[in-house]
Amino acid sequence: MPKMIVSIDGVVIKEVQLTKDRTTLGRRPYNDIVIDNLAVSGEHAVIQLAGNEVSLEDLNSTNGTYINGKAVKKQQLANNDTIEIGKYKIKYVNEQEAEGFERTMVIKAGSAGLGATAPSAAPSMPAAPAGNAAIKVLSGAAAGREVPLVKVVTTIGKPGVAVAAITKRPHGFVVAHVEGSSKPTLNGQPIGAEPVTLKDGDVLELAGTQMQFATA
């Protein structure tokens, strides 16, 4: 099954399976793929699924839609095509080919001594090994809540105010600012769009809420 992988500045923020005949994309909350950014029109584009063919059509958006750097009105998508809308990039992936790629990555991670079979390599890593980790909420209404970081990408924060993405990598976890005028901080230092490595005990503050990164 084909899917779309949404990223900004190299940080993946969401993955969406294309299960419907029409998948809408835009800033308004009723879209199937919501991108809360002023560069994105309320109803920006639509992805149409017809049999084995997937096409993208721009819905007269303000800033246009680009595929592999070229402005398009309507175009059939090919595997690994990259759709560009503002600063966001949306990669079209054929699910069958993607599964083969993911299996290869898992094998590489294990051979590097990062899997459960070879934990001895982990102490040499300055970052937390990509095993069991969680975000513990320290303040606010959700204080005491613990969010396990089990997905490749976990987004935290308030859309439109401040959103950060924590990405699981073979060597550990990184955090990056995704959107919002209020930048998150890590141990008191502002986080930009460039991913920053997380270590056990690091304190994140996002939209006025303090959270602590912890490894098992």
BABA-399761 format. One record per residue (C-alpha): residue in three letters; x, y, z; residue number from 1. Coordinates in nm, 4 decimals, decimal comma, always signed. Example, Ala and Ser with C-alpha at 12.3 -4.5 7.8 and 13.67 -1.06 7.14 Angstrom:
[ala; [+1,2300; -0,4500; +0,7800]; 1]
[ser; [+1,3670; -0,1060; +0,7140]; 2]
REM end
This chain:
[met; [+0,0000; +0,0000; +0,0000]; 1]
[pro; [+0,1480; +0,3405; -0,0962]; 2]
[lys; [+0,2152; +0,6024; +0,1702]; 3]
[met; [+0,3254; +0,9624; +0,2101]; 4]
[ile; [+0,6096; +1,0593; +0,4449]; 5]
[val; [+0,5931; +1,4236; +0,5580]; 6]
[ser; [+0,9126; +1,5947; +0,6731]; 7]
[ile; [+1,0580; +1,9402; +0,7354]; 8]
[asp; [+1,4297; +2,0185; +0,7375]; 9]
[gly; [+1,5048; +1,6452; +0,7175]; 10]
[val; [+1,2935; +1,5556; +1,0224]; 11]
[val; [+1,0022; +1,3188; +0,9563]; 12]
[ile; [+0,6866; +1,4402; +1,1337]; 13]
[lys; [+0,4195; +1,2001; +1,0071]; 14]
[glu; [+0,3439; +0,9081; +0,7771]; 15]
[val; [+0,0064; +0,8628; +0,6074]; 16]
[gln; [-0,1137; +0,5452; +0,4341]; 17]
[leu; [-0,3062; +0,6083; +0,1130]; 18]
[thr; [-0,6165; +0,3976; +0,1749]; 19]
[lys; [-0,8839; +0,6205; +0,0181]; 20]
[asp; [-0,9597; +0,7194; -0,3416]; 21]
[arg; [-0,9043; +1,0837; -0,2446]; 22]
[thr; [-0,6610; +1,2060; +0,0205]; 23]
[thr; [-0,6746; +1,5812; +0,0788]; 24]
[leu; [-0,3819; +1,7932; +0,1932]; 25]
[gly; [-0,3946; +2,1411; +0,3430]; 26]
[arg; [-0,3851; +2,3684; +0,6461]; 27]
[arg; [-0,7484; +2,3213; +0,7536]; 28]
[pro; [-0,8069; +2,0557; +1,0236]; 29]
[tyr; [-1,0564; +1,8573; +0,8147]; 30]
[asn; [-0,7897; +1,7529; +0,5605]; 31]
[asp; [-0,6562; +1,3969; +0,5641]; 32]
[ile; [-0,3000; +1,5328; +0,5798]; 33]
[val; [-0,2972; +1,8504; +0,7896]; 34]
[ile; [+0,0039; +2,0833; +0,7651]; 35]
[asp; [-0,0483; +2,3770; +1,0003]; 36]
[asn; [+0,1705; +2,6334; +0,8263]; 37]
[leu; [+0,0843; +2,9681; +0,6653]; 38]
[ala; [+0,2671; +2,8700; +0,3446]; 39]
[val; [+0,0085; +2,5939; +0,2961]; 40]
[ser; [-0,3384; +2,6795; +0,1623]; 41]
[gly; [-0,6517; +2,5691; +0,3499]; 42]
[glu; [-0,7222; +2,3168; +0,0741]; 43]
[his; [-0,3862; +2,2872; -0,0981]; 44]
[ala; [-0,3824; +1,9637; -0,3003]; 45]
[val; [-0,5482; +1,6254; -0,3415]; 46]
[ile; [-0,3889; +1,2817; -0,3922]; 47]
[gln; [-0,6033; +1,0483; -0,6020]; 48]
[leu; [-0,5743; +0,6700; -0,5976]; 49]
[ala; [-0,7050; +0,4799; -0,9015]; 50]
[gly; [-0,6056; +0,1138; -0,9162]; 51]
[asn; [-0,2245; +0,1030; -0,9110]; 52]
[glu; [-0,1920; +0,4672; -1,0174]; 53]
[val; [-0,1514; +0,7565; -0,7750]; 54]
[ser; [-0,1709; +1,1179; -0,8925]; 55]
[leu; [-0,1436; +1,4563; -0,7244]; 56]
[glu; [-0,3453; +1,7654; -0,8197]; 57]
[asp; [-0,2867; +2,1202; -0,6975]; 58]
[leu; [-0,6143; +2,2869; -0,5893]; 59]
[asn; [-0,5242; +2,6392; -0,7088]; 60]
[ser; [-0,3096; +2,6883; -0,3981]; 61]
[thr; [-0,1514; +3,0273; -0,3228]; 62]
[asn; [+0,2112; +2,9123; -0,3206]; 63]
[gly; [+0,1867; +2,6190; -0,5617]; 64]
[thr; [+0,2836; +2,2530; -0,5432]; 65]
[tyr; [+0,6155; +2,1138; -0,6638]; 66]
[ile; [+0,7218; +1,7594; -0,7510]; 67]
[asn; [+1,0972; +1,6997; -0,7584]; 68]
[gly; [+1,1528; +2,0757; -0,7812]; 69]
[lys; [+0,9105; +2,1375; -1,0702]; 70]
[ala; [+0,5810; +2,3251; -1,0330]; 71]
[val; [+0,2871; +2,1045; -1,1282]; 72]
[lys; [-0,0895; +2,1309; -1,1674]; 73]
[lys; [-0,1575; +1,7581; -1,1914]; 74]
[gln; [+0,0869; +1,4707; -1,2245]; 75]
[gln; [+0,1040; +1,0970; -1,1724]; 76]
[leu; [+0,3379; +1,0004; -0,8881]; 77]
[ala; [+0,6260; +0,7567; -0,9163]; 78]
[asn; [+0,7977; +0,5781; -0,6285]; 79]
[asn; [+1,0266; +0,8134; -0,4285]; 80]
[asp; [+0,8841; +1,1307; -0,5868]; 81]
[thr; [+0,9184; +1,4267; -0,3503]; 82]
[ile; [+0,6321; +1,6773; -0,3238]; 83]
[glu; [+0,7350; +2,0203; -0,1967]; 84]
[ile; [+0,4895; +2,2592; -0,0299]; 85]
[gly; [+0,6541; +2,5555; +0,1381]; 86]
[lys; [+0,9330; +2,4187; +0,3603]; 87]
[tyr; [+0,7624; +2,0802; +0,3838]; 88]
[lys; [+0,8596; +1,7775; +0,1786]; 89]
[ile; [+0,6250; +1,4834; +0,1255]; 90]
[lys; [+0,7828; +1,1678; -0,0121]; 91]
[tyr; [+0,5692; +0,9184; -0,2021]; 92]
[val; [+0,6754; +0,5627; -0,1182]; 93]
[asn; [+0,5628; +0,2326; -0,2659]; 94]
[glu; [+0,4953; +0,0155; +0,0410]; 95]
[gln; [+0,6367; -0,3101; -0,1012]; 96]
[glu; [+0,9708; -0,1515; -0,1886]; 97]
[ala; [+0,9786; +0,0378; +0,1424]; 98]
[glu; [+0,9418; -0,2865; +0,3401]; 99]
[gly; [+1,2516; -0,4282; +0,1749]; 100]
[phe; [+1,4444; -0,1117; +0,2585]; 101]
[glu; [+1,3359; -0,1222; +0,6238]; 102]
[arg; [+1,4472; -0,4855; +0,6588]; 103]
[thr; [+1,7905; -0,3883; +0,5302]; 104]
[met; [+1,8149; -0,1050; +0,7822]; 105]
[val; [+1,7236; -0,3381; +1,0711]; 106]
[ile; [+1,9994; -0,5812; +0,9721]; 107]
[lys; [+2,2531; -0,2968; +0,9561]; 108]
[ala; [+2,1494; -0,1685; +1,2976]; 109]
[gly; [+2,1949; -0,5121; +1,4518]; 110]
[ser; [+2,5352; -0,5662; +1,2928]; 111]
[ala; [+2,6529; -0,2348; +1,4375]; 112]
[gly; [+2,5980; -0,3694; +1,7878]; 113]
[leu; [+2,2867; -0,1670; +1,8550]; 114]
[gly; [+2,0369; -0,4517; +1,8787]; 115]
[ala; [+1,9404; -0,6562; +2,1809]; 116]
[thr; [+2,1935; -0,9240; +2,0878]; 117]
[ala; [+2,4943; -0,6974; +2,1308]; 118]
[pro; [+2,4365; -0,4457; +2,4122]; 119]
[ser; [+2,8073; -0,4267; +2,4908]; 120]
[ala; [+2,8554; -0,1570; +2,2254]; 121]
[ala; [+2,5973; +0,0737; +2,3823]; 122]
[pro; [+2,8129; +0,2227; +2,6652]; 123]
[ser; [+3,0485; +0,3780; +2,4084]; 124]
[met; [+2,7614; +0,5792; +2,2605]; 125]
[pro; [+2,7350; +0,9375; +2,3947]; 126]
[ala; [+2,3640; +0,9364; +2,3127]; 127]
[ala; [+2,1002; +0,7089; +2,4588]; 128]
[pro; [+2,0906; +0,3769; +2,2683]; 129]
[ala; [+1,7785; +0,3438; +2,0558]; 130]
[gly; [+1,6122; +0,0999; +2,2928]; 131]
[asn; [+1,3473; +0,1710; +2,5536]; 132]
[ala; [+1,2996; +0,5415; +2,6189]; 133]
[ala; [+1,0196; +0,7733; +2,7266]; 134]
[ile; [+0,9241; +1,1339; +2,7848]; 135]
[lys; [+0,8058; +1,2104; +3,1397]; 136]
[val; [+0,5854; +1,5182; +3,1810]; 137]
[leu; [+0,7075; +1,7231; +3,4780]; 138]
[ser; [+0,4646; +2,0180; +3,4804]; 139]
[gly; [+0,1199; +2,1257; +3,3636]; 140]
[ala; [-0,2103; +1,9402; +3,3574]; 141]
[ala; [-0,0468; +1,6183; +3,2363]; 142]
[ala; [+0,2268; +1,6135; +3,5039]; 143]
[gly; [+0,3282; +1,2591; +3,5910]; 144]
[arg; [+0,2308; +1,1188; +3,2524]; 145]
[glu; [+0,4889; +0,9080; +3,0719]; 146]
[val; [+0,4945; +0,8758; +2,6912]; 147]
[pro; [+0,6942; +0,5739; +2,5629]; 148]
[leu; [+0,9006; +0,6554; +2,2527]; 149]
[val; [+0,8088; +0,3423; +2,0577]; 150]
[lys; [+0,7551; +0,4991; +1,7139]; 151]
[val; [+1,0251; +0,6147; +1,4739]; 152]
[val; [+0,8931; +0,9691; +1,5108]; 153]
[thr; [+0,6975; +1,1067; +1,8087]; 154]
[thr; [+0,5612; +1,4617; +1,7861]; 155]
[ile; [+0,4986; +1,6617; +2,1027]; 156]
[gly; [+0,3576; +2,0072; +2,1736]; 157]
[lys; [+0,0649; +2,2229; +2,0654]; 158]
[pro; [-0,0005; +2,2721; +1,6901]; 159]
[gly; [+0,0269; +2,6386; +1,5962]; 160]
[val; [+0,2128; +2,7228; +1,9191]; 161]
[ala; [+0,5139; +2,4934; +1,9392]; 162]
[val; [+0,5708; +2,1446; +1,8011]; 163]
[ala; [+0,8858; +1,9325; +1,8306]; 164]
[ala; [+0,9656; +1,5901; +1,6873]; 165]
[ile; [+1,1670; +1,3211; +1,8642]; 166]
[thr; [+1,3167; +1,0805; +1,6106]; 167]
[lys; [+1,4497; +0,7338; +1,6913]; 168]
[arg; [+1,7801; +0,6634; +1,5149]; 169]
[pro; [+2,0106; +0,3604; +1,5265]; 170]
[his; [+2,2516; +0,5449; +1,7598]; 171]
[gly; [+1,9901; +0,7066; +1,9839]; 172]
[phe; [+1,7223; +0,9772; +1,9857]; 173]
[val; [+1,7288; +1,3317; +1,8488]; 174]
[val; [+1,4871; +1,6223; +1,8901]; 175]
[ala; [+1,4150; +1,9096; +1,6510]; 176]
[his; [+1,1802; +2,2092; +1,6340]; 177]
[val; [+0,9097; +2,1467; +1,3719]; 178]
[glu; [+0,6741; +2,4445; +1,3823]; 179]
[gly; [+0,5456; +2,7324; +1,5939]; 180]
[ser; [+0,6867; +3,0725; +1,6886]; 181]
[ser; [+0,7806; +2,9513; +2,0363]; 182]
[lys; [+1,1003; +2,7472; +2,0173]; 183]
[pro; [+1,1409; +2,4558; +2,2573]; 184]
[thr; [+1,4436; +2,4450; +2,4866]; 185]
[leu; [+1,6727; +2,1607; +2,5895]; 186]
[asn; [+1,8330; +2,2106; +2,9309]; 187]
[gly; [+1,7556; +2,5824; +2,8928]; 188]
[gln; [+1,9050; +2,6179; +2,5431]; 189]
[pro; [+1,6763; +2,6922; +2,2431]; 190]
[ile; [+1,6354; +2,4110; +1,9868]; 191]
[gly; [+1,6372; +2,4962; +1,6174]; 192]
[ala; [+1,5424; +2,2929; +1,3111]; 193]
[glu; [+1,8727; +2,1017; +1,3272]; 194]
[pro; [+1,8284; +1,7760; +1,5224]; 195]
[val; [+1,9921; +1,7720; +1,8690]; 196]
[thr; [+2,0984; +1,4465; +2,0360]; 197]
[leu; [+1,9112; +1,3541; +2,3534]; 198]
[lys; [+2,0798; +1,2096; +2,6628]; 199]
[asp; [+1,9247; +1,0418; +2,9653]; 200]
[gly; [+1,7925; +1,3046; +3,2067]; 201]
[asp; [+1,7725; +1,5906; +2,9532]; 202]
[val; [+1,4900; +1,8374; +3,0282]; 203]
[leu; [+1,2757; +1,9688; +2,7413]; 204]
[glu; [+1,0465; +2,2693; +2,7753]; 205]
[leu; [+0,7779; +2,3153; +2,5111]; 206]
[ala; [+0,4837; +2,5588; +2,5159]; 207]
[gly; [+0,5343; +2,6135; +2,8890]; 208]
[thr; [+0,5447; +2,2432; +2,9768]; 209]
[gln; [+0,8560; +2,0740; +3,1126]; 210]
[met; [+0,9379; +1,7149; +3,0126]; 211]
[gln; [+1,2296; +1,4863; +3,0873]; 212]
[phe; [+1,3851; +1,2377; +2,8468]; 213]
[ala; [+1,4613; +0,9075; +3,0188]; 214]
[thr; [+1,6007; +0,5744; +2,9070]; 215]
[ala; [+1,5219; +0,2398; +3,0640]; 216]
REM end
